Amino acid sequence: MVTLIDGVTAYLPPAAGEDVRTALLALREQAVKASTAKKRHLLERELESYLQSTAQLRDAAKRSLEPKVEAAIQALARGEYALSVLKKNA
């Protein structure tokens, strides 16, 4: 969660208000302190809601996550290939 918040902060446009950056920092601090699964779950829901609240936050979140999603897709493709080779040689 902290990584997501850091990524969104990094991809925010310069025109993003200081209140947006302050809110993200507050959410980050809460994420670091969230000690139970229930607290983390509630914070995840709050973060998701906040990131969907404006176009600039949605765009920053999307730009932050795109490289990670692409890497995951490539890893899955490599895994599928490795499995097919193993099945063929078995």
C-alpha positions in Angstrom: 0.0 0.0 0.0 2.9 2.4 0.8 4.4 1.6 -2.6 1.2 2.5 -4.3 0.9 5.7 -2.4 4.5 6.6 -3.2 3.9 5.8 -6.9 0.8 7.9 -7.1 2.6 10.8 -5.4 5.4 10.5 -7.9 3.1 10.6 -10.9 0.9 13.5 -9.7 1.1 16.5 -12.0 2.7 19.6 -10.7 -0.7 21.3 -10.8 -2.0 18.9 -8.1 -2.8 20.9 -5.1 -0.9 20.7 -1.8 -4.0 19.3 -0.2 -3.8 16.3 -2.4 -0.2 15.6 -1.5 -1.0 16.2 2.2 -3.9 13.7 2.1 -1.7 11.1 0.4 1.0 11.7 3.0 -1.6 11.2 5.8 -2.8 8.0 4.2 0.8 6.8 3.9 1.5 7.4 7.5 -1.7 5.5 8.4 -0.6 2.6 6.2 2.8 2.4 8.0 1.0 2.4 11.4 -1.8 -0.1 10.4 -1.0 -3.0 12.6 -3.9 -5.4 12.1 -5.5 -6.9 9.0 -8.8 -5.1 9.8 -7.1 -1.7 9.9 -5.2 -2.4 6.7 -8.4 -3.5 5.0 -10.3 -0.4 6.1 -7.4 1.8 4.9 -7.3 0.0 1.6 -10.9 0.8 1.0 -10.3 4.5 2.0 -7.3 4.7 -0.3 -9.2 3.2 -3.2 -12.1 5.6 -2.7 -9.7 8.6 -2.5 -7.8 7.5 -5.6 -11.0 7.3 -7.6 -12.2 10.7 -6.4 -10.6 12.8 -9.1 -9.3 12.4 -12.6 -5.8 13.4 -11.7 -5.6 10.8 -8.9 -7.0 8.1 -11.2 -4.5 9.0 -13.9 -1.6 9.1 -11.5 -2.6 5.7 -10.0 -2.9 4.2 -13.5 0.5 5.5 -14.6 2.0 4.2 -11.4 0.5 0.7 -11.8 1.0 0.2 -15.6 4.7 -0.9 -15.4 3.9 -3.3 -12.6 1.0 -4.8 -14.5 3.1 -5.2 -17.6 5.8 -6.9 -15.7 3.3 -9.3 -14.1 1.9 -10.1 -17.5 5.3 -10.8 -18.9 6.2 -13.0 -15.8 3.0 -15.0 -16.4 3.8 -15.5 -20.0 7.3 -16.8 -19.1 5.7 -19.1 -16.5 3.3 -20.5 -19.1 6.1 -21.1 -21.5 8.2 -22.8 -18.8 5.2 -25.1 -17.9 4.6 -26.0 -21.5 8.3 -26.9 -22.0 8.2 -29.0 -18.8 5.0 -30.8 -19.9 6.5 -31.5 -23.3 9.6 -33.0 -21.7 7.8 -35.0 -19.1 
